[in-house]
Amino acid sequence: MKRKLFQGIRVVDFTWALSGPISTKHLSDLGAEVIKIETRVRLDIQRTGSKFGSFNQHNSGKLAITINLKKPKGLELMKQLIAKSDIVVDNFAGGAMDKMGLGYEVLRGIKPDIIMLSSCMQGQTGPFARHPGIGFRLTALTGFNHITGWPDRQPGWIGAYTDFVAPRYNILGIMAALEYRRRTGKGQYIDVSQFESGVQFMAPLILDYAVNKHQAIRMGNQSEYAAPHNAYRCLGEDRWCAISVFTDQEWESFCGVIGNPKLTSDARFANLADRKTNEEELDKLVNEWTSKRSAEEVMNAMQAAGVPAGVLETGEDLMEHDPQLKHRQFFTELDHPEVGKYRTNSGAHFKLSKCDYDLVRAPLLGEHNEYVFKGILGVPDDEYGRLVEDGTIN
């Protein structure tokens, strides 16, 4: 049996909602013992969703305890747990862990080589460091909403996009800190700004403004560098295929696929500039051809000719019909005592030839209280009972 990448690493996980749990999920799936810290007084908002779907998706393989950190004994027990751990992760508002009495300086005093990562909205320093919020707000702040949608309409709304960007930086930061600790024996504090993680994805548009003073605008499905470039209607209800033609060679191939090679000599579409000028008319021609064929037929024909194209897949397509995802066993069925059998994606999106990747269902609320408090911290049975009665373990 292959070793798991993070086997032997214990993580105290204060995260909730999306960006934090997604980050620590990868650690648990790759073998770390991730202990999720919760309280019945204030549930993780992802536990309140429909059948806890999002929670189960992003908390696979973790252990879960419930503890009241406002009680002195609760805070003491948490410090004892951190003393036996390697990593602490939170995604609260800036300064929240300090207010709880669990800031980095305190943790470093408990365990000198501890690695702590805080992934908050805008970092732990600066005028907006203490601002709370969720990914929807950051998606707007980073500029994604401004460039999403149609030029004659209000900005689009693409959800908590940054919640799926920041975890990639969080995981890399943790891995770098683990390697640094391996070489030096020293821990460190990782201060992640989810805002900055998202802004860097806008780099081309920022560079365009910095150099050319050009302000990006909403363009719908269009591209300045390609035509046709759109999602085109196909046979069936709400079926579409995206097609992108960038080069003259792709244009010639495209015209061959649709059985109209004479279009290459049509003055309206002779080059990219002409195709952009007459793009509305061009889109009508493309839709006329695609609407008589299935999305899969359009995609396969275009790809065979070297023209970029792809079906706009639905959730059903992804889970039931996509041959590539089936081959890679992307979706895994798990059994949960509250929701029954459900399918979840692997989440790793990579395979390590020398390490296992394992998916285990997400935990129930407080499911591992006895294992953590009695097994790891050595709390006697009678004391454990008293802590449950007085609400310290809640």
C-alpha positions in Angstrom: 0.0 0.0 0.0 1.3 3.4 -1.0 2.0 6.0 1.7 -0.3 9.1 1.8 1.4 12.4 1.2 0.5 14.1 4.5 0.4 11.0 6.6 1.4 11.8 10.2 0.5 15.5 9.9 -2.2 16.8 12.3 -4.2 19.9 11.4 -6.5 22.0 13.6 -9.1 23.3 11.3 -11.0 26.5 12.3 -12.3 27.1 8.8 -15.9 27.3 7.7 -18.0 28.2 4.6 -15.9 27.5 1.4 -12.4 28.7 0.9 -11.0 27.4 4.2 -12.7 23.9 4.1 -11.7 23.4 0.5 -8.1 24.1 1.5 -8.0 21.7 4.4 -10.0 19.0 2.5 -7.0 18.4 0.2 -4.9 17.9 3.3 -7.3 15.3 4.8 -7.8 13.5 1.5 -4.1 13.2 1.2 -3.7 11.6 4.6 -3.5 14.4 7.2 -5.5 14.1 10.4 -7.7 17.2 10.0 -9.7 18.0 13.1 -12.6 20.5 12.3 -13.4 22.8 15.2 -17.1 23.6 15.5 -19.7 24.7 17.9 -23.4 24.0 18.1 -24.0 27.6 19.0 -22.9 28.8 15.5 -23.0 26.2 12.8 -20.9 26.3 9.7 -23.2 27.9 7.2 -22.5 25.0 4.8 -24.1 22.6 7.3 -27.4 24.4 6.9 -27.7 23.9 3.1 -29.8 21.3 1.4 -28.9 17.9 2.7 -25.5 19.4 3.7 -24.4 18.9 0.1 -21.8 21.6 0.0 -20.5 20.7 3.5 -20.1 17.0 2.6 -18.3 18.0 -0.6 -15.7 20.1 1.0 -15.1 18.4 4.3 -14.4 14.9 3.2 -12.1 12.8 5.5 -12.1 15.2 8.4 -12.7 14.6 12.1 -15.2 16.9 13.8 -15.4 18.2 17.4 -17.7 20.7 19.1 -16.2 22.9 21.8 -17.1 26.3 23.4 -13.9 28.4 23.3 -15.5 31.1 25.4 -15.2 28.8 28.4 -11.8 28.8 30.0 -11.6 25.1 30.0 -12.5 25.0 26.3 -9.7 27.4 25.5 -7.3 25.4 27.6 -8.2 22.1 25.8 -7.8 23.8 22.5 -4.3 24.9 23.4 -3.5 21.4 24.5 -4.7 20.1 21.1 -2.6 22.6 19.2 0.4 21.6 21.2 0.0 18.1 19.7 -0.6 19.4 16.2 1.5 20.6 13.2 -0.8 23.1 11.4 -3.5 25.5 12.4 -5.8 27.0 9.7 -8.5 29.6 9.9 -10.4 31.8 7.5 -12.0 34.2 9.9 -11.9 38.0 9.6 -8.5 39.6 10.2 -7.6 39.6 13.9 -10.3 37.1 14.9 -7.9 34.5 16.2 -6.1 37.1 18.3 -9.4 38.0 19.9 -10.1 34.4 20.7 -6.7 34.2 22.5 -5.3 31.9 19.7 -3.2 34.3 17.7 0.1 33.2 16.2 2.3 34.6 19.0 0.3 32.6 21.5 0.4 29.4 19.4 4.1 29.8 18.9 4.6 29.9 22.6 2.6 26.7 22.9 4.4 24.9 20.1 7.5 26.8 18.6 7.4 25.0 15.3 3.7 25.4 14.6 2.6 26.4 11.1 -0.4 28.7 11.1 -2.3 29.9 8.0 -4.9 32.6 8.1 -6.8 33.1 4.9 -9.1 36.1 5.4 -10.7 38.6 3.1 -7.9 41.1 2.6 -5.0 40.0 4.8 -4.1 40.6 8.4 -2.7 44.1 7.9 -4.0 47.3 6.2 -7.1 49.5 6.5 -9.5 46.8 5.5 -7.9 43.9 7.3 -10.7 43.5 9.8 -13.5 43.5 7.2 -15.6 40.3 7.4 -17.3 38.9 4.3 -17.7 36.0 1.9 -16.6 35.2 -1.6 -19.5 37.0 -3.3 -18.1 40.3 -2.1 -14.6 39.5 -3.1 -15.7 38.4 -6.6 -17.0 42.0 -7.0 -13.9 43.6 -5.4 -11.5 41.7 -7.7 -13.2 42.9 -10.8 -14.7 39.6 -12.1 -18.3 40.9 -12.0 -17.4 44.0 -13.9 -16.2 42.1 -16.9 -18.9 39.4 -16.8 -22.0 39.8 -18.9 -23.1 41.9 -21.9 -22.0 45.4 -22.7 -25.6 46.8 -22.7 -26.5 45.3 -19.4 -25.5 45.4 -15.7 -22.5 43.4 -14.6 -23.0 39.7 -14.3 -22.9 37.6 -11.1 -20.6 34.6 -11.0 -20.9 33.7 -7.4 -18.1 33.1 -4.8 -15.4 32.6 -7.5 -12.5 33.6 -5.2 -13.5 30.8 -2.8 -12.1 28.4 -5.4 -9.0 30.5 -6.2 -7.6 31.1 -2.7 -7.3 27.4 -1.6 -4.7 26.8 -4.3 -2.4 29.4 -2.7 -3.3 28.2 0.8 -2.2 24.6 0.0 1.0 25.7 -1.7 1.8 28.0 1.2 1.3 25.1 3.7 3.4 22.8 1.6 6.2 25.3 1.4 6.1 25.9 5.2 6.2 22.1 5.8 9.3 21.9 3.6 10.9 24.9 5.4 10.2 23.3 8.8 11.6 20.0 7.6 14.9 21.8 6.6 15.1 24.2 9.5 13.0 22.9 12.3 11.1 26.2 12.4 7.4 27.0 11.9 6.0 30.2 10.5 2.9 32.3 10.0 1.2 32.4 6.5 -1.0 35.5 5.9 -3.1 35.0 2.8 -5.3 37.7 1.3 -8.1 36.1 -0.7 -8.5 39.5 -2.4 -5.0 39.5 -3.7 -5.3 35.9 -4.7 -8.2 36.8 -6.9 -6.7 40.1 -8.3 -3.7 38.3 -9.8 -6.2 36.4 -12.1 -7.0 39.8 -13.6 -3.3 40.4 -14.5 -3.8 40.7 -18.3 -6.5 43.3 -17.9 -4.5 45.2 -15.3 -1.4 45.1 -17.5 -3.5 46.4 -20.4 -4.7 49.3 -18.3 -1.2 50.0 -17.0 0.4 50.1 -20.4 -2.5 51.3 -22.7 -4.9 52.9 -20.3 -7.5 50.6 -21.8 -10.4 49.8 -19.5 -11.8 46.3 -20.0 -15.6 46.2 -20.6 -18.2 43.5 -20.7 -18.1 41.6 -24.0 -20.5 38.7 -23.6 -19.0 35.7 -25.3 -16.9 37.7 -27.7 -13.1 37.9 -27.9 -11.0 40.6 -29.4 -8.7 37.9 -30.9 -11.2 35.4 -32.4 -14.3 35.2 -34.6 -16.5 33.2 -34.6 -16.2 33.0 -30.8 -19.5 32.2 -29.1 -21.8 29.5 -27.7 -23.9 28.2 -30.6 -27.4 26.6 -30.3 -27.6 22.9 -31.2 -30.3 20.2 -31.5 -32.2 19.5 -28.4 -33.5 21.6 -25.5 -30.9 24.1 -24.3 -28.0 22.4 -26.0 -25.0 24.4 -27.0 -21.4 24.1 -28.3 -18.7 26.7 -27.9 -16.5 27.4 -30.9 -13.4 29.6 -31.1 -11.6 30.5 -34.3 -8.4 32.4 -33.8 -6.2 31.9 -36.8 -6.7 31.9 -40.6 -5.8 28.2 -40.7 -8.6 27.5 -38.1 -11.0 29.6 -40.2 -10.2 27.6 -43.3 -10.7 24.4 -41.4 -14.0 25.7 -39.9 -15.4 26.5 -43.3 -14.5 23.0 -44.5 -16.3 21.4 -41.6 -19.5 23.3 -42.2 -19.3 22.5 -45.9 -18.9 26.0 -47.1 -15.3 26.6 -48.2 -16.3 29.6 -50.3 -16.6 31.6 -47.1 -12.9 31.8 -47.0 -13.0 34.1 -50.0 -16.0 36.1 -48.9 -14.9 39.7 -48.4 -17.0 40.0 -45.3 -14.9 37.3 -43.6 -11.6 37.5 -45.4 -9.5 38.1 -42.2 -10.1 38.5 -38.5 -10.7 42.2 -38.7 -13.4 41.6 -41.3 -14.9 38.8 -39.3 -15.1 41.0 -36.2 -16.7 43.8 -38.2 -19.4 41.4 -39.5 -19.5 39.2 -36.4 -23.3 39.4 -35.9 -23.9 38.1 -39.4 -21.2 35.5 -39.0 -22.8 34.2 -35.8 -26.1 33.8 -37.6 -24.4 31.6 -40.2 -22.8 29.5 -37.6 -26.0 29.1 -35.6 -27.8 28.0 -38.8 -25.4 25.1 -39.2 -25.0 24.1 -35.5 -28.8 24.2 -34.8 -29.3 21.2 -37.1 -26.7 19.0 -35.3 -26.2 17.7 -31.8 -23.7 19.5 -29.6 -21.5 16.4 -29.5 -21.5 16.1 -33.2 -20.5 19.8 -33.6 -17.7 19.4 -31.0 -16.2 16.2 -32.5 -16.3 17.5 -36.1 -14.6 20.8 -35.1 -12.0 19.2 -32.9 -11.2 16.6 -35.6 -10.4 19.5 -37.9 -8.2 21.3 -35.3 -10.8 23.9 -34.4 -11.3 24.6 -30.7 -14.8 23.5 -29.6 -16.5 22.1 -26.6 -20.0 21.1 -25.5 -21.5 23.3 -22.8 -22.0 20.4 -20.4 -24.8 20.3 -17.8 -24.5 18.7 -14.4 -26.1 15.5 -15.9 -23.5 15.5 -18.7 -20.6 15.8 -16.2 -21.9 13.1 -13.9 -23.4 10.7 -16.3 -22.1 11.1 -19.9 -18.6 12.6 -20.0 -16.3 9.7 -21.1 -13.1 11.4 -19.8 -14.4 11.9 -16.3 -15.7 8.3 -16.3 -12.3 7.0 -17.4 -10.5 9.0 -14.7 -13.1 7.9 -12.0 -13.6 11.6 -11.2 -16.8 11.0 -9.2 -16.8 8.7 -6.2 -19.9 7.3 -4.4 -19.8 7.7 -0.6 -22.3 6.5 2.1 -23.3 9.1 4.7 -25.4 8.1 7.8 -27.7 11.2 7.4 -28.0 11.7 3.6 -27.4 8.1 2.4 -25.4 7.4 -0.7 -24.1 10.5 -2.7 -21.5 11.1 -5.3 -18.7 13.6 -4.9 -15.8 14.6 -7.1 -12.3 13.6 -6.3 -11.3 17.2 -5.7 -7.6 16.6 -6.2 -7.6 16.8 -10.0 -4.3 15.0 -10.0 -2.9 11.6 -9.3 0.4 10.9 -7.5 2.1 7.8 -8.6 3.7 7.1 -5.3 1.0 8.3 -2.9 -2.6 7.3 -2.2 -5.5 9.7 -2.5 -8.5 8.6 -0.4 -12.0 9.9 -0.1 -13.9 9.4 3.1 -17.3 10.9 3.9 -17.6 14.2 5.8 -18.1 14.0 9.6 -21.3 14.5 11.6 -21.4 17.4 14.0 -19.2 16.5 17.0 -18.8 12.9 15.8 -15.2 12.6 17.0 -15.4 14.3 20.4 -14.6 11.2 22.4 -11.7 10.2 20.1 -10.1 13.7 20.3 -10.8 14.6 23.9 -10.3 11.2 25.4 -7.9 9.6 22.9 -5.6 12.4 21.9 -5.9 14.7 25.0 -6.4 12.0 27.6 -9.4 13.5 29.3 -10.7 11.0 31.9 -14.3 9.7 31.4 -15.7 11.5 34.5 -14.2 14.8 33.5 -15.4 14.3 29.9 -18.9 13.9 31.2 -18.7 17.1 33.3 -17.4 19.0 30.3 -20.4 17.8 28.2 -22.8 18.7 31.0 -21.5 22.3 31.4 -21.4 22.9 27.7 -17.6 23.1 27.2 -17.9 20.2 24.9 -21.1 21.2 23.3 
